[in-house]
Amino acid sequence: MATYPGGLTDTPTAPAGTRTPAAVRTSRLVRRFGDRTILKELDLTLGAGEFTALLGRSGSGKSTLLRAVAGLDHDVEGSGELTVPERVSLSFQDSRLLPWLRVLDNVTLGLRGPGVRERGVRALSEVGLEGRERAWSHELSGGEQQRAALARALVSDPELLLADEPFGALDALTRIRMHGLLRELYERHRPAVLLVTHDVDEAVELADRVLVLDQGRISVDLAVDLPTPRSRRHPRFQEYRDTLLAALGVSEHPAPADHHQKDDPDVTNA
C-alpha cells in the first residue's frame, strides 16, 4: 500500500457492506483553494474490488478528491491518512492517447519486462480492438479511443481504477455500449473502481455503491442492489435514482405554479 503524507491513523471505519481489506482509506482529508475549503475533513473507505460511483454538483470537489486519491495533488492537508494500493490506473473524459504513438504503444506505455507486447494485444482484444494495434489514434472513432484508454488503464492489472467522467464526451449510443464494456471488464478483472460522474443513471447502472459529495463531505452512501445486467425499467432502479436526485437537490416533477397567487405582490417564487 502507498501512504501519502498527512499522518497515520486507524480510526476510519468502513461502511456496512464494504469489503476488506480496504483499497482506499482517507481520514480527515482537507483541500483548500485560497480561502475556499473544498474537502472538509473527509473520511472515506473503499473496499477492495468494490465499484463505487461519486456524484455531486459542479464544483463540489469530485475531481479534487479523485486527484488526491491518485496522488496528483500534493497540497491536500489533514491530520489523518490517505492510503491507496501500489497499482493505480486513471481514465479521463479525454482518452489522452499520444498522437505520435500507435495504439499498441499507447496501451503499453510505461510497461517494462517480458511479455509486454502480448499483454497489450490481449488488452486490446478485451476491449474489441483486436487488429488495430498498428493504427494511429486519429484513425479511431471517439468510442474506439475510449476503448483503447480502458485497455491502457487495465493492462497493468491495477488494484484501483480511477475514472473521471470517462464517457462524458461520447454520444448516447456509444456511451451505452461503453457502460456494458466497463462493467464486463470490471467483472473480469475486479479492481476497486472510483467513477466520478454527473450522470445519476450511469452511477446506478454501473456501480454497486454510490456516494454523493456535498459541501466537502460525503452526504449519501447508497448501496445499489440490482441484478446484472441492469435494466432501467427495474422498479428499484427508479427508487435509487429518485433518492440520488433528491440528494443532489433535483426534482423531476416540480409543483405546478399557482396561477391564483402569481400576481400577489406578497408571494415570492422560490
Secondary structure, 3 states (H helix, E strand, C coil): CEECCCCCCCCCCCCCCCCCCEEEEEEEEEEEECCEEEEEEEEEEEECCCEEEEEECCCCCHHHHHHHHHCCCCCCECCCCEEECCCEEEEECCCCCCCCCEHHHHHCCCCCCCCHHHHHHHHHHHCCCCCCCCCEHHHCCHHHHHHHHHHHHHCCCCCEEEEECCCCCCCHHHHHHHHHHHHHHHHHHCCEEEEECCCHHHHHHHCCEEEEEECCEEEEEEECCCCCCCCCCCHHHHHHHHHHHHHCCCCCCCCCCCCCCCCCCCCCCC
